Amino acid sequence: MTKYGYTKNKPPQKIIVTVAPRKIAVGFSAIFTLAGIFMIGTVLLPFLQWQFIYLPSQPADKFISPVPKFASPVSANFSSEYSDNWMPKQSTTSAKIQKYTISIPKLRIDKAVVEFGATDLKKSLIGWADSSLPGQNGNNIIFGHSALPSLYNPKDYHTIFSLLPTLKIGDEIFVDFDGISYKFAVFEMQTVDPEDFSVLEQRFDDSYLTLVTCVPPGTYWKRLIVRARVTKF
């Protein structure tokens, strides 16, 4: 006679992991601290780079107002007032806004639109209407916005000139206007006060290009002036 026995299995024990509330608080605190350090570093780094790297590389001598070393005695007719876009008001405006494009390979800017005589820097770069057009003898002046380098997008006109301080003497800039392509080479960079309107002076012995933006990036504190001269391809 066969006998059968049954053994009742013990139910599996549940493993309960408990985390002390203090450890959770410490973890979140560490995450927020690291995030804060990253954000502060993102904001401060451009200031430190501008102060200790880009600014010392520029000429020590400043422009002398009203006629700097760059300009001839023939000056532009400009207003000493500011528009809503932080750039000086244009004393004249074109009856028809003329458009052309600018490319800066080093900054990955490819055929950005410049509206000569326009006023809205959020829609395009602006060619100052009191300056010369590309290809003409004179000083073609272009204004553009800058922001923190971490926000840089070469196709966004809110940030398009954010990396302008990284340009160096000899870097190339290309302008396409009226079916003709012009190549310019950077020959001078300088930081000036916002009230220094001498940087808008004209010079007619050659074709020049001047790019203007605010520095340090993301502020309206100073103005970076990048000058270039037309060269042969």
Summary of the structure (lengths in Angstrom):
residues: 233
radius of gyration: 28.4
end to end distance: 108.7
largest distance: 126.3
contacts: 639
relative contact order: 0.17
helix: 20%
strand: 27%
